[in-house]
Amino acid sequence: MAKENATWREANIAGLVLEPGCTAEYNTGTWRVLRPVHDMSKCTHCLICWVYCPDSAIVVENGRWVRFDYDHCKGCGICANECPVKVDAHEYTGKAGKVIQMVEEKSWEKEEKC
Amino acid sequence: MVVSTKMALEGAHASAQAMRQINPDVVAAYPITPQTAIVQTFSQYVADGEVDTEFIAVESEHAAMSACIGAAAAGGRVMTATAANGLALMWEELYIAASLRLPIVMSVVNRALSAPLNIHCDHSDSMGARDAGWIQLYSETGQEAYDNTIQAVRIAEHPDLLLPVMVMQDGFITGHAVELVEVADDASVKEFIGTYTPKYSLLDIDHPVTFGAWDLWDYYFEHKRQQTDAMSKAMKVIVDVGKEFGQVFGRTYGIFDAYAMDDAELAIIVLSSTAGTARTVIRELRKKGLKIGLLKLRVFRPFPAQELVAALKDVKAVAVLDRSISFGAMEGAGPLFLEVCAALFAAGATQKVVNYIYGLGGRDVLPEYIERVASDLQEIADTGKVKSLVNYLGLRE
């Protein structure tokens, strides 16, 4: 990973990325417009969202859904679209729908509890 | 010990000879008049097994430069050649090659850009690429095209630079004219250019690297600053390589070629083949006592501002000859004139300057045109007044 806030003398030549897989250390989720929110109390841990997520932004431990990786989630909404489990009132949105729902990013104010 | 052979070669064939001796890893090119003679000849070398080069016959110049970029990023020594509209079609990739700091060497056989359709010489093609981040060397003769091509490899690959280099020669006038060219022995050229070991390459699988990644407001600016820093170091490298070339091959190269400039009060600045015509006229005018000299610019990018100011310090009036127009610029001047003006103004110089547009679309440059320039310069020096800033040579008016 290039040094953060490197000057032009310090920055890698031509913007080359010199380590593989370095995106793991870089926040690529800054331009997300819609944010997925998850209702843990209703989740069946089927992990279909984990299978479909194109950015590997769903963290699973011991076969159970743990959290979204918001540093890498682009807010594409595929997880919310594919989620098969219905809820009458979502834990965070209060709305009927699925366990994963999309909300406007700006309304969320970067809370870490989802 | 260099053993040279004198060969009767067209300028384009002289470039092809240099490419054969350089024996690049990859050449990707598309034919376009008047560059075709280079690529056609080189592809024959490939077919005959005289080089080890992987020759990629692509579907366009856009693809040619794209393939060159890929091959150079993979760590290869890469060359190509083009002209006119072909160079224009590479526009996007020219910037990418320079920005990725890939030391690609390209021959450009200068030809007028369409429209109307024209295959003959002017400098509108390479001048259109002047801000792309490539080093630009202009050649007066086939010999210079040959010599510059060999030097270009060393310049481009210099670790302080890693910048692509364009080597120009005038379409047809030089490209298709047969001249005596001293071709060095293959081994001496091979030794001079040495081997290229890129610091980073896609094929170095033990050190994986990404070229051309996303680079936004947070770093793009720093990378552009790096590029301009590399360009600022290029002049020294060009001069050093030109001196070393002279020591090995007997023909030394610098930033420009000054003729009769020692006591000159009037000066003409010009690129490429027209320097020959200007030199001949100046030789005659000198016999008549006119204190006039010639600066034939070899390096246009980076622009040798300080060196030109120094070379012109005792001159009263300067004429800049441009074989292209920067449309919409001050009075429709040419790019070379604009650069010279900027250099002189920034240095606080007070010489009078005048611009002549000439030779567009291959229009002949006759000795009497240069005589007219000399006579105008004398008048400007005598009166201190420039009647017309931008003028045309050989135009029906």
Boltz contact constraints between the chains, C-beta under 6 A:
constraints:
  - contact:
      token1: [A, 8]
      token2: [B, 222]
      max_distance: 6.0
  - contact:
      token1: [A, 8]
      token2: [B, 225]
      max_distance: 6.0
  - contact:
      token1: [A, 8]
      token2: [B, 226]
      max_distance: 6.0
  - contact:
      token1: [A, 11]
      token2: [B, 222]
      max_distance: 6.0
  - contact:
      token1: [A, 13]
      token2: [B, 101]
      max_distance: 6.0
  - contact:
      token1: [A, 14]
      token2: [B, 100]
      max_distance: 6.0
  - contact:
      token1: [A, 14]
      token2: [B, 101]
      max_distance: 6.0
  - contact:
      token1: [A, 15]
      token2: [B, 215]
      max_distance: 6.0
  - contact:
      token1: [A, 15]
      token2: [B, 223]
      max_distance: 6.0
  - contact:
      token1: [A, 16]
      token2: [B, 200]
      max_distance: 6.0
  - contact:
      token1: [A, 16]
      token2: [B, 209]
      max_distance: 6.0
  - contact:
      token1: [A, 17]
      token2: [B, 210]
      max_distance: 6.0
  - contact:
      token1: [A, 17]
      token2: [B, 213]
      max_distance: 6.0
  - contact:
      token1: [A, 18]
      token2: [B, 209]
      max_distance: 6.0
  - contact:
      token1: [A, 20]
      token2: [B, 208]
      max_distance: 6.0
